[in-house]
Amino acid sequence: MPMKATYNPAVFDVANLQDAQRIILTPEAGLTTDERWQTETPYLAALIAENLQLAEGSVVIDYGCGVGRLAKELISRSGCRVVGVDISANMRALAEAYVGSERFSVCAPEELDRRGDGFADAAIAVWVLQHCPSVDQDVARIRRAVKTDGWLLVVNENHRCLPTNKGWMSDGLDLPQILLSRFGVERRGHLDPEVMTKGRSETTFWAVYRAAAPAPDLPAEEIVSMASAAQPDAGAIPTQLGPKGVRFDFNDGCRVVLPESEHPWRVRISDLDTGNVLFETEIKSGRVNSTKRYFVRFRLEVWQQGESVLAHDYAAADREVLIRFPVETLGDPLGWFPYAVKFKERHGCRLTCAITAKLIPLLRDAYPDIAFVTQGDIDPQRYYATYQVAVFFQNSAIYDHKDFVPCDFRLVGLHRAAGYILGVDPEEFPPRIALADDSRPVAEPYVCIAVQSTMQSKYWNNPTGWSEIVDFLKGAGYRVICIDQKRTHGQGLVWTHIPHGAEDETGDRPLAERARWLKHAAFFVGLSSGLSWLAWAVGIPVVMISGLTHPRTEFATPFRVINYHACNSCWNDPLVSYMRDDFMTCPRHQNTLRQFECTRLITAEQVKTVIRTIPGFASFG
């Protein structure tokens, strides 16, 4: 099986100035690194100075500054202040020494965000964005840092060029399109072939972009790109056609594409419910996109030469709308889906839900007026509007993405966050489930259990807990049926097995079969995991054992088991980074004697006490 290419930033971790110079300007066309340094640096500095009109006191971001060769030249020419930004700590250290000016400071990309919005007059990105793996996030970061009506000058290869473990590769992203989605282009051109060589000139472009102005006294609603890897797969061209070739839709927020024209366009985006003007700009051509991707009842207005060209108020009635649940898990989309139903009822739209294939057979017959597709079957050109319901992660940790979620799910509940994303009542209710085979699997009374999960912190880590509960339930006259997918699961030295005495209905079986077992069970005992959500959906009592999550995270159940004497609810704590890719993560107490105490200290007796409160417990013949 071929090895997958992975991003390799180590190529930029140089040991000294000479190595850095060779990385920044490789020898080519018979020219050495030093020759290129001496001729290209003043040429590029002059190009920047001419187009950005820098003056003493101007603040410029040099994004991907390397050792600061352009920063040093710009400071010398104009007396501006330069903030260098680079991912390589070695490059940053070399830059401070090379530039050697109090007008120069340097930071890592993520540290730029802490300097606040709009602090810089201009930015440059010279042969940098072609190498950025998450270039949309880098462009967004630059836009936030540059003040309104500020400038960005880009010099870049015509194609992407990412350093990977398999060499330099392209991911096919269209950088000019990404730039246009956050900035208005003012002018562009090619580098002088007499200075840069003919080949370099033909494969490189330079362009100047302007950061458009927001409405006064309100947060800037930026011209933005597709800023998240998990965002809706909106088509490149908006689906709705307006006058004079203007195209618009609401498939990735409110977005509008304006064609080349003799006269500039004026665009305004407003919120009909709050009365706020969110964004207003004048642009020659290009794309304007709201930052907010969650539901807003937008008004979009476009003028040219003072005359109204388009005035459109969001109205989804009888229009095609797509709501995406872009995960392959079980519990999350089951909790989110009912809010899509509320959205359809409120707006009267023709709704399509993109959802994991394993849930479609359970929902399709229960909701015949909703179309269901998998993520791979989405036709983005069909829809008037698209919304995405998801939990967002950045660098594997939970990320409170304010452009996609109006409130942090850790505060309102995993499923109820969908109500806020879609602009409907967040009160919970379970989805309907339709089963082709609704028969009772066994005649005797039984209880279903599920002991496996996706991370060790979600497990019941009491070493004798499950065996004691199985014995307790069997002693009360129930058969105990384990319906996990996996009979054994874990990592390293830590593995969880089906409890002794439980009947084995594990394996790769259709989800409808597990739903049938659940529907006729007296109740379900499980964890904060997908099968608990399925049990909730089919309408049986759920005993949920969880210390990782606060009870508000999941659906309401009177049979929730949590021990508040132990550390608990770190999943809901915005001060900790819960790393979803680390199976053994314990944010507060990893590698200590207190690791996983949130469920380790939940005793079998506590669970038994809760089970005894279930109406009808052990009341059969």
C-alpha positions as CSV (number, residue, x, y, z in Angstrom):
1,M,0.0,0.0,0.0
2,P,1.6,3.4,-1.0
3,M,2.6,5.7,1.8
4,K,0.4,8.8,2.1
5,A,2.2,12.1,1.7
6,T,2.3,14.2,4.8
7,Y,3.3,17.9,5.2
8,N,6.9,18.2,6.3
9,P,7.8,21.7,7.6
10,A,11.2,20.4,8.8
11,V,12.7,21.7,5.4
12,F,12.5,25.2,6.9
13,D,14.3,24.4,10.1
14,V,17.7,25.6,9.1
15,A,20.9,25.7,11.2
16,N,22.4,29.0,10.0
17,L,22.0,32.0,7.8
18,Q,23.7,30.4,4.8
19,D,21.4,27.4,4.9
20,A,18.4,29.7,5.2
21,Q,19.5,31.8,2.2
22,R,19.8,28.6,0.1
23,I,16.3,27.5,1.1
24,I,14.8,31.0,0.4
25,L,16.5,31.5,-3.0
26,T,17.8,28.3,-4.5
27,P,20.4,28.5,-7.3
28,E,18.7,28.5,-10.7
29,A,19.3,29.5,-14.3
30,G,23.0,29.7,-13.7
31,L,22.6,32.2,-10.8
32,T,23.9,31.5,-7.3
33,T,21.9,32.1,-4.2
34,D,24.1,35.2,-3.4
35,E,23.6,36.6,-6.9
36,R,19.8,36.2,-6.7
37,W,19.9,37.7,-3.2
38,Q,21.7,40.8,-4.4
39,T,19.5,41.4,-7.5
40,E,16.0,40.2,-6.5
41,T,15.8,41.6,-3.0
42,P,16.0,45.3,-4.0
43,Y,13.7,44.7,-7.0
44,L,11.0,43.1,-4.8
45,A,11.4,45.8,-2.2
46,A,10.9,48.5,-4.9
47,L,7.8,46.6,-6.2
48,I,6.4,46.5,-2.6
49,A,7.2,50.2,-1.9
50,E,5.7,51.3,-5.1
51,N,2.4,49.5,-4.6
52,L,1.9,49.8,-0.8
53,Q,3.0,53.4,-0.4
54,L,4.8,52.7,2.9
55,A,5.9,55.6,5.1
56,E,7.7,56.1,8.4
57,G,5.5,54.6,11.1
58,S,3.6,52.3,8.7
59,V,3.1,48.8,10.2
60,V,3.7,46.0,7.8
61,I,3.3,42.2,8.3
62,D,5.9,40.1,6.5
63,Y,4.1,36.8,6.4
64,G,6.7,34.1,6.0
65,C,9.5,36.4,6.6
66,G,12.3,33.8,6.7
67,V,15.4,35.6,7.9
68,G,13.9,39.0,7.2
69,R,15.6,39.9,3.9
70,L,12.6,42.0,2.7
71,A,11.8,43.4,6.2
72,K,15.4,44.7,6.4
73,E,15.2,46.3,3.0
74,L,11.7,47.9,3.7
75,I,12.8,49.4,7.0
76,S,15.9,50.8,5.3
77,R,13.8,52.4,2.5
78,S,10.8,53.8,4.3
79,G,11.4,53.6,8.1
80,C,8.3,51.4,8.5
81,R,7.8,48.9,11.3
82,V,7.7,45.3,10.3
83,V,6.2,42.3,12.1
84,G,7.8,39.2,10.7
85,V,5.8,36.0,10.9
86,D,7.3,32.5,10.3
87,I,6.5,28.9,11.3
88,S,10.2,28.1,11.9
89,A,11.6,29.0,15.2
90,N,15.1,28.9,13.7
91,M,14.2,31.3,10.9
92,R,12.7,33.7,13.5
93,A,15.8,33.6,15.6
94,L,18.0,34.3,12.5
95,A,15.7,37.1,11.4
96,E,16.1,39.1,14.6
97,A,19.9,39.0,14.2
98,Y,19.8,39.6,10.4
99,V,17.4,42.6,10.5
100,G,19.0,44.0,13.6
101,S,16.4,46.9,14.0
102,E,14.2,48.0,16.9
103,R,11.6,48.5,14.2
104,F,11.4,44.8,13.6
105,S,9.7,42.1,15.7
106,V,9.0,38.5,14.9
107,C,6.4,35.9,15.9
108,A,4.9,32.5,15.1
109,P,1.6,32.6,13.0
110,E,-0.7,31.8,15.9
111,E,0.9,34.6,18.0
112,L,-0.2,37.1,15.3
113,D,-3.8,36.5,16.4
114,R,-3.1,37.8,19.9
115,R,-2.1,41.3,18.5
116,G,-5.7,42.0,17.8
117,D,-7.7,42.8,14.6
118,G,-6.6,45.5,12.1
119,F,-3.4,46.6,13.7
120,A,-1.3,46.6,10.5
121,D,-1.5,49.0,7.6
122,A,-0.3,46.4,5.0
123,A,1.0,42.9,4.6
124,I,3.3,41.1,2.2
125,A,3.5,37.3,1.4
126,V,6.3,36.7,-1.0
127,W,6.7,33.1,-2.2
128,V,5.1,31.9,1.0
129,L,1.4,31.0,0.5
130,Q,2.3,28.4,-2.0
131,H,3.9,26.4,0.8
132,C,1.1,26.7,3.5
133,P,-0.8,23.5,4.0
134,S,-3.9,25.4,5.4
135,V,-3.6,28.4,3.2
136,D,-7.2,29.5,3.7
137,Q,-6.5,29.9,7.4
138,D,-3.3,31.8,6.7
139,V,-5.2,34.2,4.4
140,A,-7.9,34.6,7.0
141,R,-5.2,35.4,9.6
142,I,-3.7,38.0,7.4
143,R,-7.1,39.6,6.7
144,R,-7.9,39.9,10.4
145,A,-4.6,41.6,11.1
146,V,-4.8,44.1,8.3
147,K,-6.9,47.2,8.9
148,T,-9.8,48.0,6.7
149,D,-8.7,49.6,3.4
150,G,-5.2,48.2,4.1
151,W,-3.2,46.3,1.5
152,L,-1.8,42.9,0.8
153,L,0.9,42.3,-1.8
154,V,1.4,38.7,-2.8
155,V,4.2,37.2,-4.9
156,N,3.5,33.5,-5.6
157,E,4.0,30.6,-7.9
158,N,1.1,29.8,-10.2
159,H,0.8,26.4,-8.6
160,R,0.9,25.1,-5.1
161,C,4.2,23.7,-3.8
162,L,4.0,21.9,-0.5
163,P,7.0,20.2,1.3
164,T,6.1,16.6,2.1
165,N,7.7,13.4,3.1
166,K,7.6,12.4,-0.5
167,G,9.1,15.7,-1.9
168,W,7.4,18.9,-3.1
169,M,3.8,18.4,-4.2
170,S,0.7,20.3,-5.1
171,D,-2.7,19.9,-3.5
172,G,-4.5,21.6,-6.4
173,L,-5.9,24.5,-4.4
174,D,-6.7,27.7,-6.3
175,L,-4.8,30.3,-4.3
176,P,-6.0,33.3,-6.4
177,Q,-9.6,32.2,-5.8
178,I,-9.0,31.9,-2.1
179,L,-7.4,35.4,-2.0
180,L,-10.3,36.8,-3.9
181,S,-12.8,35.4,-1.4
182,R,-11.2,37.6,1.4
183,F,-9.8,40.5,-0.5
184,G,-10.7,42.6,-3.5
185,V,-8.0,42.5,-6.2
186,E,-6.7,45.9,-7.3
187,R,-3.9,45.0,-9.8
188,R,-1.7,42.2,-10.8
189,G,1.2,41.4,-13.0
190,H,4.3,39.3,-13.7
191,L,7.8,39.8,-12.4
192,D,10.4,41.4,-14.7
193,P,12.1,38.6,-16.7
194,E,15.3,40.7,-16.9
195,V,15.6,40.5,-13.1
196,M,13.9,37.2,-12.2
197,T,14.7,35.1,-15.3
198,K,12.1,34.4,-18.0
199,G,11.1,31.0,-16.5
200,R,10.6,32.5,-13.1
201,S,8.5,35.4,-14.6
202,E,6.3,33.0,-16.5
203,T,5.5,30.7,-13.5
204,T,4.9,33.5,-11.0
205,F,2.4,36.3,-10.4
206,W,2.2,39.3,-8.2
207,A,-1.0,41.0,-7.1
208,V,-2.2,43.7,-4.8
209,Y,-5.3,43.2,-2.8
210,R,-7.4,45.6,-0.7
211,A,-9.1,44.8,2.6
212,A,-12.6,46.3,2.2
213,A,-14.2,48.4,4.9
214,P,-17.0,47.2,7.2
215,A,-20.0,49.1,8.3
216,P,-19.1,51.6,11.1
217,D,-19.3,50.6,14.8
218,L,-19.9,46.9,14.1
219,P,-17.6,43.9,13.9
220,A,-16.2,43.5,10.4
221,E,-17.9,40.9,8.3
222,E,-14.9,39.9,6.2
223,I,-14.5,38.9,2.6
224,V,-13.7,35.3,3.5
225,S,-12.6,32.0,2.0
226,M,-13.6,28.5,2.9
227,A,-11.9,28.7,6.3
228,S,-12.4,25.2,7.7
229,A,-11.6,21.8,6.5
230,A,-15.0,20.6,7.7
231,Q,-17.0,23.3,6.0
232,P,-19.8,22.9,3.4
233,D,-18.6,21.8,0.0
234,A,-20.3,24.7,-1.7
235,G,-19.8,24.9,-5.5
236,A,-17.4,27.5,-6.8
237,I,-20.2,29.4,-8.5
238,P,-23.2,30.6,-6.5
239,T,-26.4,28.9,-7.7
240,Q,-28.8,31.9,-7.9
241,L,-28.6,34.2,-11.0
242,G,-29.4,37.9,-10.5
243,P,-29.4,40.9,-12.9
244,K,-26.3,41.9,-14.8
245,G,-24.6,38.5,-14.3
246,V,-24.5,38.8,-10.5
247,R,-24.7,35.4,-8.9
248,F,-25.5,34.7,-5.2
249,D,-26.6,32.1,-2.8
250,F,-26.4,31.1,0.9
251,N,-24.4,27.9,0.5
252,D,-21.4,29.0,2.5
253,G,-22.8,31.9,4.3
254,C,-24.2,34.8,2.2
255,R,-22.0,35.0,-0.9
256,V,-22.1,36.9,-4.1
257,V,-19.9,36.9,-7.2
258,L,-19.7,40.1,-9.2
259,P,-18.5,40.1,-12.8
260,E,-16.0,42.4,-14.4
261,S,-17.8,45.6,-15.3
262,E,-17.1,49.2,-16.4
263,H,-18.3,50.5,-13.1
264,P,-17.6,49.3,-9.5
265,W,-20.2,47.4,-7.5
266,R,-21.4,48.4,-4.0
267,V,-22.5,45.4,-1.8
268,R,-24.2,45.4,1.6
269,I,-25.0,42.4,3.7
270,S,-27.5,42.9,6.6
271,D,-29.3,40.8,9.2
272,L,-33.0,41.1,8.8
273,D,-33.7,40.1,12.4
274,T,-31.3,42.4,14.2
275,G,-31.4,45.3,11.8
276,N,-27.6,45.4,11.7
277,V,-25.6,46.1,8.6
278,L,-23.0,43.4,8.8
279,F,-20.8,44.4,5.9
280,E,-20.6,47.0,3.2
281,T,-18.0,47.5,0.5
282,E,-17.2,48.7,-3.0
283,I,-15.5,46.3,-5.3
284,K,-14.5,46.2,-8.9
285,S,-15.2,42.5,-9.3
286,G,-14.8,39.3,-7.4
287,R,-16.5,37.5,-4.5
288,V,-17.9,38.8,-1.2
289,N,-18.7,36.2,1.5
290,S,-20.1,36.7,5.0
291,T,-17.9,35.3,7.7
292,K,-20.9,33.7,9.5
293,R,-21.7,30.3,8.1
294,Y,-24.5,29.4,10.5
295,F,-28.1,30.5,9.9
296,V,-28.7,34.2,9.6
297,R,-31.7,35.7,7.8
298,F,-29.6,37.8,5.5
299,R,-30.6,40.7,3.2
300,L,-28.2,41.1,0.3
301,E,-28.2,44.3,-1.7
302,V,-26.1,45.3,-4.7
303,W,-25.8,48.7,-6.4
304,Q,-24.0,50.1,-9.4
305,Q,-23.8,53.8,-10.2
306,G,-26.2,54.5,-7.4
307,E,-28.9,52.3,-8.9
308,S,-30.2,49.1,-7.2
309,V,-29.2,46.0,-9.1
310,L,-30.3,43.3,-6.6
311,A,-32.2,43.4,-3.3
312,H,-32.8,39.9,-2.0
313,D,-34.1,38.8,1.4
314,Y,-33.4,35.2,2.5
315,A,-36.4,33.0,1.9
316,A,-36.0,29.3,1.8
317,A,-39.7,28.4,1.3
318,D,-40.1,25.8,-1.6
319,R,-36.3,26.1,-2.2
320,E,-33.7,23.4,-2.0
321,V,-31.7,23.5,1.2
322,L,-28.9,21.1,2.3
323,I,-28.0,20.4,5.9
324,R,-24.7,18.5,6.3
325,F,-23.7,16.3,9.3
326,P,-20.1,15.6,8.2
327,V,-19.2,12.9,10.6
328,E,-19.3,9.1,10.5
329,T,-20.2,8.7,14.1
330,L,-23.5,7.5,15.4
331,G,-24.5,9.7,18.3
332,D,-23.7,13.2,17.1
333,P,-25.9,13.1,14.0
334,L,-28.7,11.4,15.8
335,G,-28.7,14.3,18.3
336,W,-28.4,16.9,15.6
337,F,-30.9,15.6,13.1
338,P,-34.1,16.7,14.9
339,Y,-33.1,20.3,14.6
340,A,-32.9,19.9,10.8
341,V,-36.5,18.7,11.0
342,K,-37.4,21.8,12.9
343,F,-35.6,23.9,10.3
344,K,-37.7,22.3,7.5
345,E,-40.9,22.9,9.5
346,R,-40.1,26.5,10.1
347,H,-39.0,27.5,6.6
348,G,-41.1,25.2,4.4
349,C,-38.0,24.3,2.4
350,R,-37.3,21.2,0.3
351,L,-34.7,19.6,2.6
352,T,-31.8,17.3,1.9
353,C,-29.7,15.9,4.7
354,A,-26.2,14.6,4.1
355,I,-25.6,12.1,6.8
356,T,-23.6,8.9,7.4
357,A,-24.9,6.0,5.3
358,K,-25.5,3.8,8.3
359,L,-28.2,6.1,9.6
360,I,-30.1,6.5,6.3
361,P,-32.0,3.2,6.6
362,L,-33.3,4.2,10.0
363,L,-34.4,7.7,9.1
364,R,-35.5,7.5,5.4
365,D,-38.9,5.8,5.9
366,A,-39.6,7.8,9.1
367,Y,-39.1,11.1,7.2
368,P,-40.4,10.5,3.6
369,D,-40.5,14.2,3.0
370,I,-36.7,14.6,3.5
371,A,-34.1,13.5,1.0
372,F,-31.1,11.7,2.4
373,V,-27.7,11.5,0.8
374,T,-24.1,10.6,1.8
375,Q,-21.4,13.2,1.8
376,G,-20.0,11.8,-1.5
377,D,-23.4,12.2,-3.3
378,I,-23.9,15.9,-2.7
379,D,-24.6,18.0,-5.8
380,P,-23.6,21.5,-4.6
381,Q,-25.2,23.2,-7.6
382,R,-28.7,22.2,-6.5
383,Y,-29.1,24.2,-3.3
384,Y,-30.2,27.7,-2.4
385,A,-28.6,27.4,1.1
386,T,-26.3,25.0,2.9
387,Y,-25.6,24.6,6.6
388,Q,-23.2,22.4,8.4
389,V,-23.7,21.0,11.9
390,A,-20.5,19.8,13.5
391,V,-18.0,20.0,16.4
392,F,-15.0,21.9,15.2
393,F,-11.4,21.0,16.0
394,Q,-8.2,22.8,15.4
395,N,-4.9,21.0,15.8
396,S,-6.9,18.0,17.1
397,A,-8.3,20.1,20.0
398,I,-11.9,21.4,20.4
399,Y,-12.2,24.8,18.7
400,D,-14.9,27.3,19.5
401,H,-15.3,28.4,15.9
402,K,-17.5,31.6,16.2
403,D,-18.0,31.8,12.4
404,F,-19.6,28.4,12.3
405,V,-21.3,28.0,15.7
406,P,-22.9,31.0,17.4
407,C,-22.3,29.5,20.9
408,D,-20.0,27.0,22.4
409,F,-21.5,23.5,22.4
410,R,-19.7,22.8,25.7
411,L,-22.1,25.3,27.4
412,V,-25.4,24.4,25.7
413,G,-25.0,20.7,24.9
414,L,-23.7,18.7,22.0
415,H,-27.1,18.3,20.3
416,R,-28.7,21.6,21.3
417,A,-25.8,23.5,19.6
418,A,-27.5,22.4,16.3
419,G,-30.5,24.4,17.2
420,Y,-28.4,27.5,17.5
421,I,-26.5,26.8,14.3
422,L,-29.8,26.4,12.4
423,G,-31.7,29.2,14.1
424,V,-34.4,27.1,15.6
425,D,-35.7,26.3,19.2
426,P,-32.9,24.4,20.9
427,E,-35.3,22.3,23.0
428,E,-34.4,18.6,22.5
429,F,-36.6,15.8,21.1
430,P,-35.6,12.4,19.8
431,P,-35.7,11.5,16.1
432,R,-38.2,8.9,14.8
433,I,-36.7,5.6,13.9
434,A,-38.3,3.2,11.3
435,L,-37.4,-0.5,11.3
436,A,-38.1,-2.9,8.5
437,D,-38.1,-5.7,11.1
438,D,-39.7,-4.6,14.3
439,S,-40.1,-8.0,15.9
440,R,-38.9,-8.8,19.4
441,P,-35.6,-10.7,19.2
442,V,-36.2,-12.9,22.3
443,A,-39.2,-13.6,24.5
444,E,-37.5,-13.2,27.9
445,P,-37.0,-9.8,29.5
446,Y,-33.6,-8.5,28.7
447,V,-31.4,-5.4,29.1
448,C,-28.9,-4.2,26.5
449,I,-25.5,-2.9,27.5
450,A,-22.6,-1.4,25.6
451,V,-19.1,-1.1,27.2
452,Q,-16.9,0.2,24.4
453,S,-16.2,3.7,23.2
454,T,-13.8,5.8,21.1
455,M,-11.5,7.1,23.9
456,Q,-10.5,5.6,27.3
457,S,-11.8,8.6,29.1
458,K,-15.3,7.7,27.9
459,Y,-15.1,4.2,29.4
460,W,-16.3,3.1,32.8
461,N,-12.8,2.7,34.2
462,N,-13.9,0.9,37.4
463,P,-12.2,-2.5,36.9
464,T,-15.0,-4.6,38.4
465,G,-18.0,-2.3,37.5
466,W,-19.4,-4.1,34.5
467,S,-19.0,-7.6,35.9
468,E,-20.9,-6.6,39.0
469,I,-23.7,-5.0,37.0
470,V,-24.1,-8.0,34.7
471,D,-24.4,-10.2,37.8
472,F,-26.9,-7.8,39.4
473,L,-29.1,-7.7,36.3
474,K,-29.0,-11.4,35.8
475,G,-29.9,-11.8,39.5
476,A,-32.9,-9.6,38.9
477,G,-34.1,-11.9,36.2
478,Y,-32.9,-10.2,33.0
479,R,-30.9,-11.6,30.2
480,V,-28.0,-9.2,29.5
481,I,-27.2,-8.5,25.8
482,C,-24.0,-6.7,24.8
483,I,-24.6,-4.9,21.5
484,D,-21.2,-3.2,21.0
485,Q,-19.7,-3.3,17.5
486,K,-16.4,-4.6,18.9
487,R,-16.2,-7.5,21.4
488,T,-12.7,-6.2,22.5
489,H,-11.3,-2.8,22.0
490,G,-8.4,-0.7,23.4
491,Q,-4.8,0.4,22.8
492,G,-1.4,-0.5,24.1
493,L,-1.8,-2.2,27.4
494,V,-5.4,-1.1,28.1
495,W,-8.1,-3.3,26.5
496,T,-11.8,-3.7,27.4
497,H,-13.6,-7.0,26.8
498,I,-17.2,-8.0,26.7
499,P,-18.2,-8.5,30.4
500,H,-18.3,-12.1,31.6
501,G,-21.9,-13.4,31.7
502,A,-23.2,-11.0,29.0
503,E,-24.6,-12.6,25.8
504,D,-22.6,-11.6,22.7
505,E,-24.5,-9.7,20.0
506,T,-21.4,-7.8,19.0
507,G,-19.9,-7.6,15.5
508,D,-20.3,-5.7,12.2
509,R,-24.1,-6.0,12.0
510,P,-26.6,-3.5,10.5
511,L,-27.5,-0.7,12.8
512,A,-31.2,-1.6,12.3
513,E,-30.5,-4.9,14.1
514,R,-29.0,-3.1,17.1
515,A,-32.0,-0.7,17.1
516,R,-34.4,-3.7,17.1
517,W,-32.6,-5.2,20.2
518,L,-32.8,-1.8,21.9
519,K,-36.5,-1.1,21.1
520,H,-37.7,-4.2,23.0
521,A,-35.2,-4.0,25.9
522,A,-36.3,-3.1,29.4
523,F,-33.6,-0.4,29.4
524,F,-30.1,0.3,28.2
525,V,-26.9,0.7,30.3
526,G,-24.1,2.4,28.5
527,L,-21.6,5.3,28.2
528,S,-21.6,8.7,26.6
529,S,-21.5,7.1,23.2
530,G,-23.5,6.5,20.0
531,L,-25.5,3.5,21.3
532,S,-26.9,5.6,24.2
533,W,-28.2,8.1,21.6
534,L,-29.7,5.3,19.6
535,A,-31.4,3.9,22.7
536,W,-32.8,7.4,23.4
537,A,-34.1,7.6,19.8
538,V,-36.0,4.3,20.1
539,G,-37.6,5.5,23.4
540,I,-36.3,3.3,26.1
541,P,-34.8,4.3,29.5
542,V,-31.1,5.0,29.3
543,V,-28.7,4.6,32.2
544,M,-25.7,6.7,31.1
545,I,-22.4,6.3,32.9
546,S,-20.1,9.3,32.3
547,G,-17.7,11.5,34.2
548,L,-16.0,13.0,31.2
549,T,-19.1,15.0,30.1
550,H,-21.4,17.2,32.2
551,P,-25.0,15.9,32.0
552,R,-26.1,18.9,29.9
553,T,-23.8,17.6,27.1
554,E,-26.2,14.8,26.1
555,F,-29.9,14.3,26.1
556,A,-31.8,14.5,29.4
557,T,-32.2,11.2,31.3
558,P,-33.2,10.8,34.9
559,F,-30.8,7.8,35.0
560,R,-27.6,9.7,34.5
561,V,-24.6,8.4,36.6
562,I,-21.8,10.8,37.5
563,N,-19.7,11.2,40.7
564,Y,-19.2,14.8,41.6
565,H,-16.7,13.9,44.3
566,A,-14.2,13.0,41.6
567,C,-12.7,15.2,38.8
568,N,-15.5,15.5,36.2
569,S,-16.8,17.3,33.1
570,C,-13.5,18.2,31.5
571,W,-15.0,17.8,28.1
572,N,-17.1,20.9,28.9
573,D,-14.2,22.9,30.3
574,P,-13.0,25.5,27.7
575,L,-9.8,25.9,29.7
576,V,-8.5,22.4,28.8
577,S,-7.6,21.0,25.4
578,Y,-9.3,17.7,24.9
579,M,-7.2,15.9,22.2
580,R,-9.5,13.7,20.2
581,D,-6.6,11.9,18.5
582,D,-5.1,10.6,21.7
583,F,-7.0,7.5,22.9
584,M,-5.5,7.8,26.4
585,T,-6.0,11.5,26.9
586,C,-7.0,12.7,30.3
587,P,-6.7,16.5,30.1
588,R,-6.3,17.3,33.8
589,H,-4.6,14.2,35.2
590,Q,-2.9,12.3,32.4
591,N,0.0,10.0,33.6
592,T,-0.9,10.6,37.3
593,L,-2.6,8.4,39.9
594,R,-5.8,10.4,39.2
595,Q,-6.0,9.5,35.5
596,F,-9.6,8.6,34.6
597,E,-10.8,9.0,38.2
598,C,-14.0,10.5,36.8
599,T,-15.4,7.1,36.0
600,R,-13.0,4.9,38.0
601,L,-14.6,6.3,41.2
602,I,-18.1,5.5,40.0
603,T,-19.0,2.4,41.9
604,A,-21.2,-0.5,40.8
605,E,-23.4,0.3,43.9
606,Q,-24.0,3.8,42.6
607,V,-25.1,2.4,39.2
608,K,-27.3,-0.2,40.9
609,T,-29.0,2.5,42.9
610,V,-29.9,4.4,39.7
611,I,-31.1,1.3,38.0
612,R,-33.5,0.5,40.9
613,T,-35.3,3.8,40.2
614,I,-36.3,2.8,36.7
615,P,-40.1,2.3,36.7
616,G,-41.0,-1.4,36.4
617,F,-37.5,-2.6,37.3
618,A,-37.6,-6.4,38.0
619,S,-41.4,-6.3,38.3
620,F,-42.1,-9.1,35.8
621,G,-43.5,-12.5,36.9
